[in-house]
Amino acid sequence: MAAPKKYPDELRERAVRLYRESAPGWVEALNPRESGSVPAPRKYPEEIRERAKRMVAEAREQDPRLSINAATKRIGPQLGIKSDTLRNWCKQADVDAGRAPGATSVEAARIKELEREVRELRRAHGILQTASAFFASAELDRRLR
């Protein structure tokens, strides 16, 4: 099996430039390690999401005995949306509106941001501990000589 070809930096830079021009906003996907994780593209536009959630809410208002599962199974296929996806949107909308317990979208985003910061700080702390131990042992070696 042949080894993968190595492309010159000029070709890579040209490809990156072409990619940036053709897909603005997706530059992060070029090197996920540099920018962190790459979010998946949204499959459904926000207007479709809002319309679907509104239709489920209206169906449940018209028939109060209708569960969220039944409503999403009825409305999801009409719009070409999987019922589980629609149910998740509706549940999160209820949490955001305060009708159900749980973390709102804003709180969940803040939690995610704080968890990322904690990971970064722990990593930096580990690096500093290792460096500190290295320099402390080097200082001891110097004093013993």
N, CA, C and O atoms as CSV, one atom per row, in Angstrom:
chain,resi,resn,atom,element,x,y,z
A,1,MET,N,N,0.848,-1.190,0.000
A,1,MET,CA,C,0.000,0.000,0.000
A,1,MET,C,C,0.886,1.244,0.000
A,1,MET,O,O,1.804,1.352,0.812
A,2,ALA,N,N,0.621,2.157,-0.883
A,2,ALA,CA,C,1.438,3.355,-1.029
A,2,ALA,C,C,1.134,4.351,0.089
A,2,ALA,O,O,0.012,4.433,0.588
A,3,ALA,N,N,2.159,5.098,0.461
A,3,ALA,CA,C,1.994,6.126,1.490
A,3,ALA,C,C,1.191,7.279,0.897
A,3,ALA,O,O,1.280,7.542,-0.303
A,4,PRO,N,N,0.399,7.978,1.735
A,4,PRO,CA,C,-0.373,9.107,1.217
A,4,PRO,C,C,0.554,10.206,0.702
A,4,PRO,O,O,1.635,10.428,1.247
A,5,LYS,N,N,0.116,10.886,-0.349
A,5,LYS,CA,C,0.922,11.949,-0.947
A,5,LYS,C,C,0.957,13.160,-0.029
A,5,LYS,O,O,-0.035,13.505,0.613
A,6,LYS,N,N,2.102,13.787,0.018
A,6,LYS,CA,C,2.254,15.040,0.754
A,6,LYS,C,C,2.141,16.173,-0.255
A,6,LYS,O,O,2.871,16.190,-1.246
A,7,TYR,N,N,1.257,17.099,-0.023
A,7,TYR,CA,C,1.071,18.206,-0.942
A,7,TYR,C,C,1.872,19.402,-0.454
A,7,TYR,O,O,1.981,19.634,0.750
A,8,PRO,N,N,2.427,20.152,-1.380
A,8,PRO,CA,C,3.183,21.341,-0.993
A,8,PRO,C,C,2.279,22.344,-0.281
A,8,PRO,O,O,1.066,22.373,-0.491
A,9,ASP,N,N,2.894,23.154,0.558
A,9,ASP,CA,C,2.141,24.151,1.313
A,9,ASP,C,C,1.381,25.109,0.407
A,9,ASP,O,O,0.304,25.583,0.770
A,10,GLU,N,N,1.935,25.400,-0.779
A,10,GLU,CA,C,1.261,26.309,-1.707
A,10,GLU,C,C,-0.103,25.764,-2.112
A,10,GLU,O,O,-1.091,26.498,-2.144
A,11,LEU,N,N,-0.149,24.469,-2.422
A,11,LEU,CA,C,-1.419,23.864,-2.826
A,11,LEU,C,C,-2.415,23.866,-1.681
A,11,LEU,O,O,-3.599,24.138,-1.882
A,12,ARG,N,N,-1.934,23.562,-0.468
A,12,ARG,CA,C,-2.832,23.547,0.690
A,12,ARG,C,C,-3.390,24.943,0.947
A,12,ARG,O,O,-4.586,25.106,1.186
A,13,GLU,N,N,-2.515,25.949,0.895
A,13,GLU,CA,C,-2.974,27.322,1.120
A,13,GLU,C,C,-3.975,27.754,0.046
A,13,GLU,O,O,-4.953,28.441,0.343
A,14,ARG,N,N,-3.726,27.351,-1.195
A,14,ARG,CA,C,-4.659,27.684,-2.273
A,14,ARG,C,C,-6.014,27.017,-2.036
A,14,ARG,O,O,-7.061,27.633,-2.232
A,15,ALA,N,N,-5.982,25.748,-1.611
A,15,ALA,CA,C,-7.229,25.036,-1.321
A,15,ALA,C,C,-7.976,25.697,-0.173
A,15,ALA,O,O,-9.198,25.832,-0.217
A,16,VAL,N,N,-7.245,26.106,0.846
A,16,VAL,CA,C,-7.868,26.779,1.993
A,16,VAL,C,C,-8.502,28.081,1.543
A,16,VAL,O,O,-9.625,28.389,1.942
A,17,ARG,N,N,-7.796,28.859,0.710
A,17,ARG,CA,C,-8.328,30.139,0.239
A,17,ARG,C,C,-9.594,29.918,-0.591
A,17,ARG,O,O,-10.587,30.624,-0.416
A,18,LEU,N,N,-9.553,28.936,-1.492
A,18,LEU,CA,C,-10.740,28.639,-2.297
A,18,LEU,C,C,-11.898,28.191,-1.425
A,18,LEU,O,O,-13.044,28.571,-1.662
A,19,TYR,N,N,-11.603,27.393,-0.427
A,19,TYR,CA,C,-12.650,26.909,0.468
A,19,TYR,C,C,-13.275,28.056,1.250
A,19,TYR,O,O,-14.495,28.122,1.398
A,20,ARG,N,N,-12.436,28.961,1.751
A,20,ARG,CA,C,-12.949,30.106,2.509
A,20,ARG,C,C,-13.852,30.973,1.643
A,20,ARG,O,O,-14.885,31.458,2.104
A,21,GLU,N,N,-13.459,31.165,0.388
A,21,GLU,CA,C,-14.255,32.000,-0.508
A,21,GLU,C,C,-15.586,31.336,-0.864
A,21,GLU,O,O,-16.602,32.014,-1.014
A,22,SER,N,N,-15.573,30.003,-0.998
A,22,SER,CA,C,-16.783,29.315,-1.414
A,22,SER,C,C,-17.732,29.032,-0.266
A,22,SER,O,O,-18.937,28.902,-0.483
A,23,ALA,N,N,-17.218,28.934,0.949
A,23,ALA,CA,C,-18.069,28.579,2.091
A,23,ALA,C,C,-17.740,29.451,3.291
A,23,ALA,O,O,-17.147,28.961,4.252
A,24,PRO,N,N,-18.108,30.738,3.268
A,24,PRO,CA,C,-17.823,31.581,4.420
A,24,PRO,C,C,-18.568,31.075,5.647
A,24,PRO,O,O,-19.718,30.648,5.548
A,25,GLY,N,N,-17.924,31.123,6.786
A,25,GLY,CA,C,-18.537,30.644,8.014
A,25,GLY,C,C,-18.197,29.206,8.321
A,25,GLY,O,O,-18.458,28.733,9.427
A,26,TRP,N,N,-17.619,28.497,7.364
A,26,TRP,CA,C,-17.259,27.096,7.593
A,26,TRP,C,C,-15.756,26.913,7.642
A,26,TRP,O,O,-15.257,25.804,7.450
A,27,VAL,N,N,-15.036,27.981,7.894
A,27,VAL,CA,C,-13.584,27.922,7.945
A,27,VAL,C,C,-13.140,26.996,9.072
A,27,VAL,O,O,-12.093,26.358,8.962
A,28,GLU,N,N,-13.913,26.907,10.153
A,28,GLU,CA,C,-13.544,26.078,11.290
A,28,GLU,C,C,-13.382,24.617,10.883
A,28,GLU,O,O,-12.627,23.877,11.514
A,29,ALA,N,N,-14.079,24.202,9.841
A,29,ALA,CA,C,-14.046,22.804,9.438
A,29,ALA,C,C,-12.716,22.405,8.816
A,29,ALA,O,O,-12.431,21.215,8.684
A,30,LEU,N,N,-11.902,23.375,8.434
A,30,LEU,CA,C,-10.643,23.046,7.784
A,30,LEU,C,C,-9.684,22.326,8.714
A,30,LEU,O,O,-9.033,21.364,8.310
A,31,ASN,N,N,-9.593,22.773,9.930
A,31,ASN,CA,C,-8.712,22.123,10.880
A,31,ASN,C,C,-9.396,22.101,12.231
A,31,ASN,O,O,-9.218,23.024,13.025
A,32,PRO,N,N,-10.181,21.060,12.512
A,32,PRO,CA,C,-10.949,21.025,13.747
A,32,PRO,C,C,-10.082,21.066,14.998
A,32,PRO,O,O,-10.534,21.537,16.042
A,33,ARG,N,N,-8.865,20.590,14.915
A,33,ARG,CA,C,-8.009,20.591,16.100
A,33,ARG,C,C,-7.624,21.999,16.521
A,33,ARG,O,O,-7.457,22.264,17.711
A,34,GLU,N,N,-7.481,22.910,15.554
A,34,GLU,CA,C,-7.107,24.277,15.890
A,34,GLU,C,C,-8.269,25.062,16.485
A,34,GLU,O,O,-8.068,25.873,17.389
A,35,SER,N,N,-9.463,24.834,15.996
A,35,SER,CA,C,-10.594,25.658,16.406
A,35,SER,C,C,-11.546,24.942,17.369
A,35,SER,O,O,-12.553,25.526,17.770
A,36,GLY,N,N,-11.261,23.719,17.743
A,36,GLY,CA,C,-12.171,22.971,18.598
A,36,GLY,C,C,-13.101,22.135,17.741
A,36,GLY,O,O,-12.796,21.841,16.585
A,37,SER,N,N,-14.229,21.756,18.304
A,37,SER,CA,C,-15.142,20.898,17.562
A,37,SER,C,C,-15.884,21.695,16.496
A,37,SER,O,O,-16.093,22.901,16.628
A,38,VAL,N,N,-16.267,21.008,15.461
A,38,VAL,CA,C,-16.977,21.634,14.352
A,38,VAL,C,C,-18.454,21.294,14.485
A,38,VAL,O,O,-18.813,20.117,14.493
A,39,PRO,N,N,-19.316,22.301,14.589
A,39,PRO,CA,C,-20.737,22.003,14.726
A,39,PRO,C,C,-21.322,21.445,13.443
A,39,PRO,O,O,-20.899,21.791,12.340
A,40,ALA,N,N,-22.296,20.579,13.613
A,40,ALA,CA,C,-22.988,20.024,12.453
A,40,ALA,C,C,-23.886,21.105,11.861
A,40,ALA,O,O,-24.437,21.927,12.593
A,41,PRO,N,N,-24.030,21.105,10.566
A,41,PRO,CA,C,-24.913,22.106,9.959
A,41,PRO,C,C,-26.357,21.838,10.345
A,41,PRO,O,O,-26.756,20.689,10.529
A,42,ARG,N,N,-27.128,22.889,10.464
A,42,ARG,CA,C,-28.546,22.755,10.800
A,42,ARG,C,C,-29.278,22.223,9.581
A,42,ARG,O,O,-29.173,22.770,8.483
A,43,LYS,N,N,-30.021,21.145,9.797
A,43,LYS,CA,C,-30.723,20.529,8.688
A,43,LYS,C,C,-32.002,21.286,8.341
A,43,LYS,O,O,-32.399,21.348,7.177
A,44,TYR,N,N,-32.637,21.856,9.351
A,44,TYR,CA,C,-33.910,22.540,9.135
A,44,TYR,C,C,-33.753,24.025,9.442
A,44,TYR,O,O,-33.172,24.379,10.468
A,45,PRO,N,N,-34.258,24.895,8.580
A,45,PRO,CA,C,-34.206,26.333,8.850
A,45,PRO,C,C,-35.054,26.692,10.075
A,45,PRO,O,O,-35.972,25.962,10.449
A,46,GLU,N,N,-34.733,27.804,10.672
A,46,GLU,CA,C,-35.431,28.247,11.885
A,46,GLU,C,C,-36.925,28.461,11.631
A,46,GLU,O,O,-37.739,28.197,12.516
A,47,GLU,N,N,-37.301,28.936,10.436
A,47,GLU,CA,C,-38.721,29.164,10.132
A,47,GLU,C,C,-39.504,27.846,10.184
A,47,GLU,O,O,-40.621,27.796,10.699
A,48,ILE,N,N,-38.900,26.781,9.641
A,48,ILE,CA,C,-39.559,25.469,9.657
A,48,ILE,C,C,-39.699,24.977,11.093
A,48,ILE,O,O,-40.730,24.422,11.472
A,49,ARG,N,N,-38.661,25.185,11.880
A,49,ARG,CA,C,-38.705,24.758,13.291
A,49,ARG,C,C,-39.847,25.463,14.025
A,49,ARG,O,O,-40.639,24.834,14.726
A,50,GLU,N,N,-39.912,26.775,13.846
A,50,GLU,CA,C,-40.945,27.560,14.537
A,50,GLU,C,C,-42.347,27.131,14.085
A,50,GLU,O,O,-43.256,26.980,14.901
A,51,ARG,N,N,-42.502,26.941,12.783
A,51,ARG,CA,C,-43.804,26.533,12.256
A,51,ARG,C,C,-44.216,25.174,12.819
A,51,ARG,O,O,-45.365,24.984,13.217
A,52,ALA,N,N,-43.271,24.227,12.850
A,52,ALA,CA,C,-43.565,22.889,13.360
A,52,ALA,C,C,-43.941,22.939,14.840
A,52,ALA,O,O,-44.899,22.292,15.263
A,53,LYS,N,N,-43.184,23.710,15.626
A,53,LYS,CA,C,-43.499,23.822,17.064
A,53,LYS,C,C,-44.872,24.464,17.270
A,53,LYS,O,O,-45.639,24.050,18.140
A,54,ARG,N,N,-45.171,25.481,16.456
A,54,ARG,CA,C,-46.469,26.151,16.557
A,54,ARG,C,C,-47.599,25.190,16.203
A,54,ARG,O,O,-48.642,25.194,16.856
A,55,MET,N,N,-47.399,24.357,15.163
A,55,MET,CA,C,-48.429,23.399,14.760
A,55,MET,C,C,-48.679,22.364,15.852
A,55,MET,O,O,-49.825,21.983,16.092
A,56,VAL,N,N,-47.622,21.908,16.513
A,56,VAL,CA,C,-47.781,20.948,17.614
A,56,VAL,C,C,-48.545,21.605,18.759
A,56,VAL,O,O,-49.449,20.999,19.336
A,57,ALA,N,N,-48.184,22.836,19.086
A,57,ALA,CA,C,-48.865,23.544,20.175
A,57,ALA,C,C,-50.351,23.729,19.853
A,57,ALA,O,O,-51.202,23.543,20.722
A,58,GLU,N,N,-50.661,24.093,18.609
A,58,GLU,CA,C,-52.060,24.277,18.210
A,58,GLU,C,C,-52.823,22.960,18.275
A,58,GLU,O,O,-53.970,22.930,18.721
A,59,ALA,N,N,-52.199,21.873,17.835
A,59,ALA,CA,C,-52.861,20.564,17.877
A,59,ALA,C,C,-53.141,20.153,19.316
A,59,ALA,O,O,-54.184,19.566,19.604
A,60,ARG,N,N,-52.229,20.454,20.209
A,60,ARG,CA,C,-52.428,20.093,21.620
A,60,ARG,C,C,-53.461,20.988,22.285
A,60,ARG,O,O,-54.144,20.557,23.214
A,61,GLU,N,N,-53.586,22.237,21.820
A,61,GLU,CA,C,-54.628,23.124,22.350
A,61,GLU,C,C,-56.006,22.659,21.892
A,61,GLU,O,O,-56.963,22.692,22.666
A,62,GLN,N,N,-56.111,22.229,20.642
A,62,GLN,CA,C,-57.389,21.763,20.107
A,62,GLN,C,C,-57.840,20.475,20.779
A,62,GLN,O,O,-59.032,20.291,21.025
A,63,ASP,N,N,-56.913,19.590,21.075
A,63,ASP,CA,C,-57.234,18.325,21.738
A,63,ASP,C,C,-56.322,18.174,22.956
A,63,ASP,O,O,-55.214,17.652,22.837
A,64,PRO,N,N,-56.789,18.635,24.149
A,64,PRO,CA,C,-55.943,18.605,25.343
A,64,PRO,C,C,-55.495,17.191,25.754
A,64,PRO,O,O,-54.508,17.044,26.475
A,65,ARG,N,N,-56.206,16.163,25.305
A,65,ARG,CA,C,-55.815,14.796,25.655
A,65,ARG,C,C,-54.652,14.300,24.806
A,65,ARG,O,O,-54.064,13.259,25.100
A,66,LEU,N,N,-54.323,15.031,23.770
A,66,LEU,CA,C,-53.266,14.636,22.848
A,66,LEU,C,C,-51.901,14.809,23.515
A,66,LEU,O,O,-51.553,15.897,23.974
A,67,SER,N,N,-51.136,13.720,23.562
A,67,SER,CA,C,-49.796,13.802,24.153
A,67,SER,C,C,-48.842,14.447,23.154
A,67,SER,O,O,-49.139,14.555,21.965
A,68,ILE,N,N,-47.699,14.867,23.661
A,68,ILE,CA,C,-46.705,15.482,22.782
A,68,ILE,C,C,-46.199,14.459,21.763
A,68,ILE,O,O,-45.907,14.802,20.617
A,69,ASN,N,N,-46.100,13.200,22.196
A,69,ASN,CA,C,-45.651,12.154,21.268
A,69,ASN,C,C,-46.645,11.967,20.129
A,69,ASN,O,O,-46.250,11.892,18.965
A,70,ALA,N,N,-47.922,11.890,20.454
A,70,ALA,CA,C,-48.949,11.704,19.428
A,70,ALA,C,C,-48.986,12.900,18.482
A,70,ALA,O,O,-49.126,12.736,17.270
A,71,ALA,N,N,-48.861,14.105,19.041
A,71,ALA,CA,C,-48.900,15.308,18.208
A,71,ALA,C,C,-47.708,15.355,17.258
A,71,ALA,O,O,-47.859,15.694,16.084
A,72,THR,N,N,-46.531,15.017,17.761
A,72,THR,CA,C,-45.354,15.059,16.887
A,72,THR,C,C,-45.381,13.946,15.844
A,72,THR,O,O,-44.889,14.128,14.731
A,73,LYS,N,N,-45.955,12.790,16.201
A,73,LYS,CA,C,-46.068,11.702,15.225
A,73,LYS,C,C,-47.069,12.049,14.123
A,73,LYS,O,O,-46.952,11.564,12.998
A,74,ARG,N,N,-48.040,12.881,14.446
A,74,ARG,CA,C,-49.031,13.290,13.456
A,74,ARG,C,C,-48.488,14.406,12.565
A,74,ARG,O,O,-48.682,14.373,11.350
A,75,ILE,N,N,-47.819,15.381,13.148
A,75,ILE,CA,C,-47.408,16.580,12.416
A,75,ILE,C,C,-46.040,16.419,11.746
A,75,ILE,O,O,-45.822,16.961,10.663
A,76,GLY,N,N,-45.126,15.690,12.368
A,76,GLY,CA,C,-43.782,15.522,11.830
A,76,GLY,C,C,-43.752,15.032,10.391
A,76,GLY,O,O,-43.104,15.656,9.550
A,77,PRO,N,N,-44.434,13.932,10.081
A,77,PRO,CA,C,-44.411,13.435,8.702
A,77,PRO,C,C,-45.014,14.413,7.689
A,77,PRO,O,O,-44.610,14.428,6.527
A,78,GLN,N,N,-45.974,15.224,8.123
A,78,GLN,CA,C,-46.570,16.210,7.219
A,78,GLN,C,C,-45.521,17.217,6.743
A,78,GLN,O,O,-45.573,17.703,5.613
A,79,LEU,N,N,-44.564,17.520,7.636
A,79,LEU,CA,C,-43.541,18.515,7.317
A,79,LEU,C,C,-42.214,17.890,6.904
A,79,LEU,O,O,-41.268,18.601,6.565
A,80,GLY,N,N,-42.143,16.565,6.930
A,80,GLY,CA,C,-40.899,15.898,6.575
A,80,GLY,C,C,-39.866,15.948,7.679
A,80,GLY,O,O,-38.664,15.957,7.412
A,81,ILE,N,N,-40.333,15.980,8.929
A,81,ILE,CA,C,-39.446,16.046,10.094
A,81,ILE,C,C,-39.686,14.794,10.925
A,81,ILE,O,O,-40.834,14.411,11.154
A,82,LYS,N,N,-38.626,14.163,11.373
A,82,LYS,CA,C,-38.776,12.986,12.226
A,82,LYS,C,C,-39.466,13.390,13.521
A,82,LYS,O,O,-39.205,14.463,14.066
A,83,SER,N,N,-40.346,12.527,14.008
A,83,SER,CA,C,-41.144,12.873,15.192
A,83,SER,C,C,-40.269,13.073,16.427
A,83,SER,O,O,-40.565,13.933,17.257
A,84,ASP,N,N,-39.194,12.291,16.561
A,84,ASP,CA,C,-38.309,12.462,17.720
A,84,ASP,C,C,-37.629,13.830,17.705
A,84,ASP,O,O,-37.481,14.470,18.746
A,85,THR,N,N,-37.223,14.264,16.529
A,85,THR,CA,C,-36.597,15.579,16.397
A,85,THR,C,C,-37.585,16.676,16.788
A,85,THR,O,O,-37.250,17.584,17.548
A,86,LEU,N,N,-38.791,16.581,16.267
A,86,LEU,CA,C,-39.827,17.571,16.566
A,86,LEU,C,C,-40.178,17.556,18.048
A,86,LEU,O,O,-40.378,18.611,18.649
A,87,ARG,N,N,-40.254,16.364,18.644
A,87,ARG,CA,C,-40.554,16.269,20.074
A,87,ARG,C,C,-39.463,16.959,20.895
A,87,ARG,O,O,-39.768,17.670,21.853
A,88,ASN,N,N,-38.189,16.753,20.527
A,88,ASN,CA,C,-37.094,17.416,21.239
A,88,ASN,C,C,-37.196,18.932,21.127
A,88,ASN,O,O,-36.968,19.641,22.108
A,89,TRP,N,N,-37.538,19.437,19.939
A,89,TRP,CA,C,-37.703,20.880,19.771
A,89,TRP,C,C,-38.818,21.397,20.681
A,89,TRP,O,O,-38.667,22.429,21.335
A,90,CYS,N,N,-39.936,20.671,20.716
A,90,CYS,CA,C,-41.088,21.103,21.515
A,90,CYS,C,C,-40.754,21.066,23.011
A,90,CYS,O,O,-41.106,21.983,23.752
A,91,LYS,N,N,-40.085,20.018,23.442
A,91,LYS,CA,C,-39.705,19.922,24.857
A,91,LYS,C,C,-38.788,21.078,25.247
A,91,LYS,O,O,-38.960,21.678,26.308
A,92,GLN,N,N,-37.800,21.394,24.381
A,92,GLN,CA,C,-36.884,22.492,24.691
A,92,GLN,C,C,-37.624,23.822,24.675
A,92,GLN,O,O,-37.311,24.707,25.471
A,93,ALA,N,N,-38.596,23.980,23.785
A,93,ALA,CA,C,-39.389,25.205,23.753
A,93,ALA,C,C,-40.188,25.355,25.049
A,93,ALA,O,O,-40.321,26.463,25.569
A,94,ASP,N,N,-40.721,24.246,25.572
A,94,ASP,CA,C,-41.440,24.295,26.845
A,94,ASP,C,C,-40.507,24.687,27.985
A,94,ASP,O,O,-40.891,25.464,28.860
A,95,VAL,N,N,-39.294,24.162,27.983
A,95,VAL,CA,C,-38.311,24.512,29.018
A,95,VAL,C,C,-37.945,25.983,28.901
A,95,VAL,O,O,-37.882,26.693,29.905
A,96,ASP,N,N,-37.703,26.443,27.672
A,96,ASP,CA,C,-37.339,27.852,27.462
A,96,ASP,C,C,-38.460,28.794,27.886
A,96,ASP,O,O,-38.195,29.895,28.369
A,97,ALA,N,N,-39.719,28.365,27.707
A,97,ALA,CA,C,-40.866,29.203,28.068
A,97,ALA,C,C,-41.197,29.105,29.558
A,97,ALA,O,O,-42.035,29.857,30.053
A,98,GLY,N,N,-40.551,28.189,30.273
A,98,GLY,CA,C,-40.801,28.056,31.704
A,98,GLY,C,C,-41.957,27.122,32.029
A,98,GLY,O,O,-42.377,27.045,33.183
A,99,ARG,N,N,-42.480,26.409,31.033
A,99,ARG,CA,C,-43.588,25.489,31.281
A,99,ARG,C,C,-43.113,24.123,31.757
A,99,ARG,O,O,-43.914,23.317,32.229
A,100,ALA,N,N,-41.822,23.860,31.638
A,100,ALA,CA,C,-41.262,22.569,32.067
A,100,ALA,C,C,-39.933,22.821,32.765
A,100,ALA,O,O,-39.234,23.783,32.444
A,101,PRO,N,N,-39.581,21.961,33.719
A,101,PRO,CA,C,-38.303,22.141,34.409
A,101,PRO,C,C,-37.131,21.738,33.506
A,101,PRO,O,O,-37.275,20.912,32.605
A,102,GLY,N,N,-35.995,22.332,33.769
A,102,GLY,CA,C,-34.792,21.991,33.009
A,102,GLY,C,C,-33.992,23.230,32.686
A,102,GLY,O,O,-34.399,24.351,32.991
A,103,ALA,N,N,-32.852,23.013,32.064
A,103,ALA,CA,C,-31.967,24.118,31.687
A,103,ALA,C,C,-32.440,24.719,30.367
A,103,ALA,O,O,-32.647,24.003,29.387
A,104,THR,N,N,-32.605,26.025,30.352
A,104,THR,CA,C,-33.006,26.701,29.124
A,104,THR,C,C,-31.855,26.666,28.126
A,104,THR,O,O,-30.731,26.302,28.472
A,105,SER,N,N,-32.140,27.039,26.910
A,105,SER,CA,C,-31.112,27.040,25.864
A,105,SER,C,C,-29.969,27.979,26.224
A,105,SER,O,O,-28.803,27.660,25.991
A,106,VAL,N,N,-30.299,29.131,26.791
A,106,VAL,CA,C,-29.274,30.101,27.190
A,106,VAL,C,C,-28.411,29.515,28.302
A,106,VAL,O,O,-27.185,29.618,28.272
A,107,GLU,N,N,-29.072,28.894,29.290
A,107,GLU,CA,C,-28.323,28.285,30.399
A,107,GLU,C,C,-27.456,27.129,29.893
A,107,GLU,O,O,-26.316,26.976,30.331
A,108,ALA,N,N,-27.979,26.327,28.989
A,108,ALA,CA,C,-27.213,25.199,28.458
A,108,ALA,C,C,-25.985,25.692,27.697
A,108,ALA,O,O,-24.914,25.093,27.794
A,109,ALA,N,N,-26.135,26.780,26.940
A,109,ALA,CA,C,-24.991,27.345,26.221
A,109,ALA,C,C,-23.949,27.868,27.198
A,109,ALA,O,O,-22.749,27.695,26.986
A,110,ARG,N,N,-24.409,28.509,28.272
A,110,ARG,CA,C,-23.485,29.035,29.289
A,110,ARG,C,C,-22.761,27.892,30.003
A,110,ARG,O,O,-21.560,27.981,30.261
A,111,ILE,N,N,-23.487,26.826,30.321
A,111,ILE,CA,C,-22.882,25.656,30.971
A,111,ILE,C,C,-21.814,25.050,30.063
A,111,ILE,O,O,-20.727,24.696,30.518
A,112,LYS,N,N,-22.134,24.936,28.787
A,112,LYS,CA,C,-21.181,24.367,27.832
A,112,LYS,C,C,-19.920,25.232,27.759
A,112,LYS,O,O,-18.802,24.718,27.719
A,113,GLU,N,N,-20.118,26.547,27.743
A,113,GLU,CA,C,-18.987,27.474,27.699
A,113,GLU,C,C,-18.125,27.342,28.955
A,113,GLU,O,O,-16.897,27.326,28.869
A,114,LEU,N,N,-18.769,27.248,30.122
A,114,LEU,CA,C,-18.030,27.113,31.376
A,114,LEU,C,C,-17.290,25.779,31.451
A,114,LEU,O,O,-16.164,25.718,31.945
A,115,GLU,N,N,-17.920,24.715,30.963
A,115,GLU,CA,C,-17.250,23.404,30.955
A,115,GLU,C,C,-16.019,23.443,30.057
A,115,GLU,O,O,-14.989,22.858,30.391
A,116,ARG,N,N,-16.117,24.123,28.931
A,116,ARG,CA,C,-14.969,24.268,28.029
A,116,ARG,C,C,-13.847,25.029,28.732
A,116,ARG,O,O,-12.675,24.667,28.628
A,117,GLU,N,N,-14.223,26.089,29.450
A,117,GLU,CA,C,-13.230,26.882,30.177
A,117,GLU,C,C,-12.564,26.056,31.272
A,117,GLU,O,O,-11.353,26.148,31.473
A,118,VAL,N,N,-13.354,25.247,31.983
A,118,VAL,CA,C,-12.801,24.390,33.033
A,118,VAL,C,C,-11.810,23.395,32.440
A,118,VAL,O,O,-10.739,23.177,33.005
A,119,ARG,N,N,-12.159,22.788,31.302
A,119,ARG,CA,C,-11.234,21.857,30.639
A,119,ARG,C,C,-9.923,22.540,30.284
A,119,ARG,O,O,-8.843,21.985,30.488
A,120,GLU,N,N,-10.033,23.753,29.749
A,120,GLU,CA,C,-8.842,24.510,29.362
A,120,GLU,C,C,-7.989,24.855,30.579
A,120,GLU,O,O,-6.763,24.744,30.535
A,121,LEU,N,N,-8.636,25.273,31.661
A,121,LEU,CA,C,-7.899,25.621,32.875
A,121,LEU,C,C,-7.244,24.399,33.501
A,121,LEU,O,O,-6.119,24.488,33.993
A,122,ARG,N,N,-7.932,23.255,33.490
A,122,ARG,CA,C,-7.335,22.026,34.030
A,122,ARG,C,C,-6.129,21.610,33.205
A,122,ARG,O,O,-5.116,21.169,33.748
A,123,ARG,N,N,-6.242,21.753,31.892
A,123,ARG,CA,C,-5.117,21.421,31.024
A,123,ARG,C,C,-3.934,22.335,31.326
A,123,ARG,O,O,-2.804,21.865,31.456
A,124,ALA,N,N,-4.186,23.636,31.437
A,124,ALA,CA,C,-3.122,24.593,31.755
A,124,ALA,C,C,-2.522,24.297,33.124
A,124,ALA,O,O,-1.308,24.396,33.308
A,125,HIS,N,N,-3.366,23.935,34.079
A,125,HIS,CA,C,-2.896,23.610,35.427
A,125,HIS,C,C,-1.960,22.401,35.386
A,125,HIS,O,O,-0.914,22.396,36.035
A,126,GLY,N,N,-2.343,21.377,34.619
A,126,GLY,CA,C,-1.501,20.196,34.491
A,126,GLY,C,C,-0.154,20.519,33.868
A,126,GLY,O,O,0.878,20.005,34.301
A,127,ILE,N,N,-0.166,21.376,32.846
A,127,ILE,CA,C,1.080,21.784,32.199
A,127,ILE,C,C,1.954,22.537,33.191
A,127,ILE,O,O,3.160,22.304,33.266
A,128,LEU,N,N,1.344,23.442,33.952
A,128,LEU,CA,C,2.113,24.218,34.934
A,128,LEU,C,C,2.667,23.328,36.044
A,128,LEU,O,O,3.786,23.539,36.511
A,129,GLN,N,N,1.888,22.336,36.464
A,129,GLN,CA,C,2.390,21.405,37.485
A,129,GLN,C,C,3.591,20.634,36.966
A,129,GLN,O,O,4.589,20.485,37.671
A,130,THR,N,N,3.502,20.150,35.750
A,130,THR,CA,C,4.611,19.405,35.155
A,130,THR,C,C,5.843,20.291,35.014
A,130,THR,O,O,6.955,19.865,35.326
A,131,ALA,N,N,5.650,21.512,34.549
A,131,ALA,CA,C,6.770,22.441,34.396
A,131,ALA,C,C,7.382,22.773,35.747
A,131,ALA,O,O,8.603,22.833,35.887
A,132,SER,N,N,6.532,22.987,36.735
A,132,SER,CA,C,7.011,23.301,38.084
A,132,SER,C,C,7.850,22.147,38.642
A,132,SER,O,O,8.915,22.370,39.218
A,133,ALA,N,N,7.366,20.916,38.470
A,133,ALA,CA,C,8.113,19.751,38.947
A,133,ALA,C,C,9.438,19.629,38.200
A,133,ALA,O,O,10.457,19.287,38.801
A,134,PHE,N,N,9.435,19.900,36.915
A,134,PHE,CA,C,10.662,19.824,36.123
A,134,PHE,C,C,11.687,20.831,36.619
A,134,PHE,O,O,12.848,20.486,36.839
A,135,PHE,N,N,11.255,22.087,36.795
A,135,PHE,CA,C,12.202,23.108,37.230
A,135,PHE,C,C,12.627,22.914,38.675
A,135,PHE,O,O,13.751,23.257,39.040
A,136,ALA,N,N,11.738,22.367,39.506
A,136,ALA,CA,C,12.122,22.090,40.901
A,136,ALA,C,C,13.189,21.004,40.939
A,136,ALA,O,O,14.150,21.111,41.700
A,137,SER,N,N,13.032,19.959,40.127
A,137,SER,CA,C,14.046,18.895,40.109
A,137,SER,C,C,15.349,19.419,39.516
A,137,SER,O,O,16.425,19.018,39.960
A,138,ALA,N,N,15.279,20.293,38.536
A,138,ALA,CA,C,16.485,20.885,37.962
A,138,ALA,C,C,17.196,21.745,38.996
A,138,ALA,O,O,18.426,21.753,39.051
A,139,GLU,N,N,16.442,22.469,39.813
A,139,GLU,CA,C,17.027,23.313,40.868
A,139,GLU,C,C,17.700,22.438,41.905
A,139,GLU,O,O,18.794,22.768,42.363
A,140,LEU,N,N,17.078,21.328,42.292
A,140,LEU,CA,C,17.681,20.409,43.261
A,140,LEU,C,C,18.978,19.816,42.700
A,140,LEU,O,O,19.977,19.707,43.411
A,141,ASP,N,N,18.952,19.438,41.430
A,141,ASP,CA,C,20.157,18.890,40.803
A,141,ASP,C,C,21.275,19.921,40.805
A,141,ASP,O,O,22.434,19.577,41.033
A,142,ARG,N,N,20.943,21.162,40.557
A,142,ARG,CA,C,21.953,22.228,40.520
A,142,ARG,C,C,22.550,22.454,41.904
A,142,ARG,O,O,23.754,22.677,42.029
A,143,ARG,N,N,21.716,22.399,42.950
A,143,ARG,CA,C,22.189,22.638,44.314
A,143,ARG,C,C,23.093,21.483,44.809
A,143,ARG,O,O,24.034,21.698,45.572
A,144,LEU,N,N,22.779,20.260,44.352
A,144,LEU,CA,C,23.555,19.105,44.789
A,144,LEU,C,C,24.946,19.096,44.160
A,144,LEU,O,O,25.846,18.458,44.706
A,145,ARG,N,N,25.149,19.754,43.072
A,145,ARG,CA,C,26.461,19.770,42.400
A,145,ARG,C,C,27.406,20.695,43.043
A,145,ARG,O,O,28.547,20.821,42.597
